[in-house]
Amino acid sequence: MSNSSKNDTKKAPFKSGFVAIIGRPNVGKSTLMNQVIGQKIAIMSDKPQTTRNKIHGVYTTDEAQIVFLDTPGIHKPTSKLGDYMMKSAQSALSEVEAVLFLIDVVEGLGGGDRFIIEQLRNVKTPVILVMNKIDQVHPEQLLPVITTYKELYPFAEIVPISAKNGNNVNTLLEQVIKYLPEGPQYYPADQVTDHPEQFVCAELIREKLLHLTREEIPHSIAVSIEDMRVQENGLVRISAVIYVERDSQKGIIIGKSGALLKEVGKQARADIEALLGSKTFLELWVKVKKDWRNHDRVLKDLGFRHE
């Protein structure tokens, strides 16, 4: 083989870096993360503030690795938990190579979006405007939205997508990789998140609670995995505690004759078995911790830590 043909096959340098996904609550950040990764690592719900911790999703190709931080929705905080979530989202912006600012093209520009754009004014990182839910509007409706946002901020790129259907998501990934520096592969190619399995299992249980309970429950629940072990026969035994703030909420979650809690367990177990690839025995308990969202110590116990 001649030298010239050897040189033709020389690989481009590997690129890697961290990318934050931000946006007001409910614009589809977790949906995008799960679409990119190809499996469920971020929980989804139509209730705001579903995401509480920065979830690291890892996307790897032969040429690049993107580590995504799915930040809690940026919003004006109303409790210590809200304050924690806000600080968590803002800290993510200072430690990344690029920022994806997700907006909902159906709802258009709102106060929450303007609030985020103000937070972005101090950011020196390239910000890519990601216009989500394009499957729900006529293409002609996108032009005025693009014009409005362009006047508010100098976005590095503007990419319309449907996170739910996957439309244009590959184009978005190509744009993101452009902004990554040469760097190492931080995680093995088959690893999709850097969170321990216990964290993802707790989140999957919390997702089922969000889906199955009424309005007053979501913000007052937290899930803690107390014990997780693999038995000799390969069965995974998980014991989890669901924390609520009031006795009345405990009653709602348990349900009539324990029916609701049983349904939560059944649905969560199916997702956990898919995640772990093992048969799972899931035991759920419900405990009351009064006003846990405003107690620093309780928040720390449940894994909410300022970094």
Secondary structure, 3 states (H helix, E strand, C coil): CCHHHHHHCCCCCCEEEEEEEECCCCCCHHHHHHHHHCCCCCCCCCCCCCCCCCEEEEEECCCEEEEEEECCCCCCCCCHHHHHHHHHHHHHHCCCCEEEEEEECCCCCCHHHHHHHHHHCCCCCCEEEEEECHHHCCHHHHHHHHHHHHHHCCCCEEEECECCCCECHHHHHHHHHHCCCECCCCCCCCCCECCCHHHHHHHHHHHHHHHHCCCCCHHHCEEEEEEEEECCCCCEEEEEEEEECCHHHHHHHHCHHHHHHHHHHHHHHHHHHHHHCCCEEEEEEEEECCCHHHCHHHHHHCCCCCC
